[in-house]
Amino acid sequence: MTSRRYVARSKAIAARKLGEEPMVMSATDSTLFTLDEVASVIWAAADGVTPLDEIVEKKICALYDVSPEVALKDAEALIENLAEHGLLLLSDEPLVEASVSQGETR
């Protein structure tokens, strides 16, 4: 069994919604990302304390006709890509400080 992954939005970004799509810019390299529907769900749920597999199961699989295994594999590829650009923070432990400092509430 693989370890649980936790995701949180980086503070080194600028994010705005354009219509229904979030636009996110990396402060490290000024790369601009437009998030699709699924990426937007993961982005919104990236609170640092909810594990990725739970986000996939409760959010993605509840909204879309996709198996948890396929959705998790795709979500892992997405978060790795966004983390490489400095948009997400990834950890095998809950990122409690990230959610508190971002003013997130549960």
C-alpha angles and dihedrals in degrees: 000000000000121000120259116263123217123200133197133175113257120242089221094079142083115222132184135162117242104193104313096333122090115226114205127188124196112230090206099060105002091241111160120218129191110203119218122218096277094043088049091056091051091045092052092048095045095111098143094243103063112080117236093240089057092048089051095047099042100034113021099035091043091055102035136042097246134121117250091240094054093041093050092049091051092044091051091052090049096050092046090054093047091046091052087059092047096250098115134035115220129200143161087224129056112275096223094161091055094055094044094048091049091054093242119167128199 
